């Protein structure tokens, strides 16, 4: 009989947190799973730690590979997985010991859905907050009709919420995927370094025939790792966004008018956030102006973005960029970022 779960952990320079992560998985109350540790060319003691776990527990498989980034590491795990269902745990996070048991009892055993979505805890040094899918999503089983009615119109961009907040939190680690679904729709563009989860989460969700939403808080999202990618300036953010939005448009574009509208909002949001990201670089504003003008021209990220359906603030910002008023756009970003702290 096939293994029920394959748990994939992409690992790169998370030595400080790795034991807690792996122990939380091996201590699951549900025992029918394999654990795939993917060492993505980590230069610390992570490779050794992985091998030690494999020697102690035959459920642990280790893949050592050349560093290729998060998408590459996850994909290596997907291709090696043998479980009926696949879930991801980042190497610096940890999970509830009841994660797999809860998913099995609430979703897989009664319904055998294509996907399961659960809630998480955002863990800070001395406190934690709930990180939920959405209070608007009622717990339970959603067939294609319910997905069409309640989920797809808002999954990427929910116009009832602040721009560009979607109904679905676009991360891989609070979701479980049927292996056949994920192997067909995992992210094939391994050059994406930021927002990579968006590249396949929405695609998997859109092609799924059934999803179970679960309100249980089963995952601990670690906010203690200050060296994470999201906290650093990336000079190639515009190129990354071009890869990401092109990938999503290629795989989801034209499938549904309501999804096309959300893709347009998604593209607008990521462009605006790339300009805001420039505030982190520490350059003088004139130097940053030259940089974003060059990047927008090279990547052509403004091409095809429609103003219709976007909130007024986003429209105004895009008009500034379309009129090549990059200096004003950056000044505005700097003022807003300062107000937000």
N, C-alpha and C positions, 0 to 999 in steps of 0.2 A: 504494500500500500504506500502511495506517495506521501511525502512529508507535507504537512498542512502549510507551514509558514517557512519562508526564507527571509531572514532578517539581514539586511545589508548595511554595513557600517563603513563608509568612506573615511579614511584616516590620513591625516597629514599634520604633523607637528602639534599633536594634542596629548602629549605624554602626561601632562599634569592631570588630565581628566579621564584618560582612557580606561583605567581600572574601574572607576565608578560607572562608566558607560557600559562596559562589557559585563561587569558583575550584575548590573540591573537587568540585563537581558538573560543571562544564564540562570538567574534566580526566578524566572517566570514560573507561575503556578501551572501554566499550560506547558507541557513538556515536548510536544511534537513539533519541533522546529529545527532548522539548521541556521547557524550563525556564520555569515560570510564577512570576514574582516579584509578589507581591501586597503593594503598599504600602498599609498600613492607616492612612492619614492620618498617617504618621510626620512629626514636626516637626523632625527633624535632617536630615542630608545623605543619608539613605537613598533618598529619591525620586530625587535626582540620580544617585546611584550606580547605581540600577536602570536608569535611562534610558541611562547610559553603556554598561552591559553589552549592552543591547538594540541599540545602535548598532554594537557590535563583532561580535556573534554573532547570526545569524538564528534560532538555536534558542531565543533568549530572548524571552519575551513579558512585558510589564509591565502590571499593572492598578493604577491609582491610584484609591483609594476613600476615602470618609469613614471616620474611625475608628469601628469597630463591634466590636472585640474579636477574639480568636483564632478563634472559631467562624465569625464572619462572614467573616474573611479567607480561611480555609480553604475555606469554601463557595463564595466567589467564584472561587477557583481550580478547584474541582471542576466547576463549571458551565461553565468556559471550556476545560477539558481535552479533548483529542482522542485521547490515547493509549489503547492497549488496557488498560494497567495504570497505576495512580496510586500515587505514594508522596509522603510529606511529609518536609520537612527544616525544622526551626525555624531562624530567621534568625541565631541566635547559636551554632548547632552546625555541625558539618561531617561529611563522610562519607569513607569509604575510596574511593579511585579505582576499586576493583574492585566496588563495591556493585552496580551494575546488571549487570555481566558475571556476577557470581556468582549473582545472582537468576535471570538468564536461563538460565545453564548448568545450575544445580542444580534449578530449579523450573519455569520457564515453558516452555522448549523441550521437556523430556521429558513434562511433566504438564499444563500449562495449568490450574493450580488457580485457585480463586476468591480465595485469599489466600496470601501468603507471610509467614512470621514469622522474623526473624533476630535476632542478638544485638548488643550494643552495649558501648561502653567509657564509663565515667563518668570524665571528664577533670577533674582538679583542677590546681592551679597547678604542683605539682612531682611529682605521681604520678598514676596512673590505676588504676582497678579494673574488673573485668569486671562487666557488668550483663547477666546472662543471662535467658532466658525461664524456664527451670527445668531443673535437672539431671535431673528426672524425665521430661522429654519427649525421647524418642528422635528423632534427626534422621531426616527422611524424609517420605514422602507419606501423608497421612491422608484416607481417604475418609469418607463419612458414618458408616459403621459404627464405624470406629476413633475418630472424633470423639465419637460417642455413648458409647463405652466408656472412653476415656482422657482426654478433654479436658473435655467439658461438665459432668461431675459435680464438677469442681474449678475451673472457669475463673475464677469471681468470688471464691469463698471455698473454699480448700482446708483442710478440717478436720484435715489432717495437719500443718499449719503454724501459726505464730502468727496470732492473730486480727488483722485480717481480710486475710490474704495469699492471693491467688489464684494459680492455676497460670499464668495469663496476665498478663504485665506490661501494665497498661492504658494504653499510650501509643500514639499514632498513628505516631510516627516510626520504629519498628522493624518496620513492616509494609508490605506492598504489597498493593493491592486491585485486583481486576478492576473496570474502570470501571463496568460495568453494575451490579455489586453495590453499589458505593459511591454511585452516583447515586440509587439507590433507598433506601439506608439511612444516608446521612450525617446528622449531627445537625441537626435542624431548629430546635432551641431555641437561638437565638443569644444569649440572655440568660445562659446558663450561663458563668461565668467561672473556675470552679475544678472540676477533675475532669471537664472537658468531653470528654476522650478516652473515659472510661468510658461516656458516653452513646451512643456508636455502635460502639465496638470490640467489645463483647460481642454486640451485635445482629448486626453483620456476621459475626462468628465463628459465631453460632448458626444463621444462615440459609445459611452457606456449605456447599456440597456437598463441597468438598475444600480442604485446607490443606497446604502444605509447610512444615515446620519446618527451619530451617537453623542450624547451630551457629556459623557464621562471625561474627566481630566486625566489623561493617561500618559502624557509626555511632558518632560521638563526641559524647556528651552533655556539654555544656559546664557545668561547675560553677563557673566563674569570674565569672559574671554575678550579682553580689550583689544587683542591683536587681530580680531576678525576682519574679514574683507570689507564689510559694510562700513567700518569706521575709518577707512583709509581713503585718501584721494587717489583717483585713477585717471590719468591723463588720456586714457583710451576709452573713456565712458561713451563717447558718441559712436565709436566703431562698434563697441559692444551692443549698444542699443539698436544699431542698424542690423546686426546679426540676429538679435532677439526678435525684433518686430518683423523683419523679413521672414523669419522662420515661422512665426505664428501666422502671419498672413498667408504664407504658402500652404500651411497645413489646415487652417481653419477658415480662411477667407473664401467667400462665395458659398458657404454652406448654409447660411441663414442671414436674412437682412438684419435681424436683431443682434446677431453676433458680429456682423460687419460694423455696425454702429459702435459696438463695444471695442472692437479692434481699433477703430479710428480714435476713440477716447484714450485707449491704452497707448497708442503711438504719441498722441499729444502730451499725455502725462509724462511719459518717459523722456521726451524731448525737453519739457520744462524742467524736470528734475535734473537733467544733465547740465542745464544752465545753472541751476541752484547748486549743484555739486561743485561747480567751478569756484564757488566762494571758499571752499576748503583748501584750495591750492596754495594760498599765501602770496600769490603774485599781485602786482599792482593792477588796478582795474583796467587800465589801458592795455596791458599785456594780455590779460584774460579776454578782453574784447577781441583782440586780434586772434587769439586762440580759438574762441568759439565761432567767430566768423569763418575761419578757415575750416574748422571741423564740420560745421553745418553745410558748407559748400561741398566739401569732399564726400560726405556721407549722404547728402541729399535727403536728410531726415524730414525736411518740411514738405517734400513732394507728396502730394496725395492726401494730406491731412485736411479734412473738411471742418469748417467752423460750426456747421449746423449740428445741433444737439449737445454742444459743449456749454458749460457754465460761463457766465459773463467774464469772470476773472481769467479763465483759461483762454477765452477768445481774445481778450485784450492783450494777454502776454504773447499769444501767437501772432497777432497783428504787428506787435513791435518787432518780432523776429522776421516776419515776412517783409516788413518795411526796412529791414536791415538796421534797426535801431538797437544794436546789440549792447551798446554802452548803457542805455536806459534800462534794458532788460536786466543787466547785471547789477546796476545800482538798486533796482527794485528787489532783486534776489537777496542782495546784501542787507538791505533794510529789514526785509521780512525775516531773514535768518537771525538777525540780531535781536529782533523782538521776540522770536521764539526761544532764544537762548541757546 
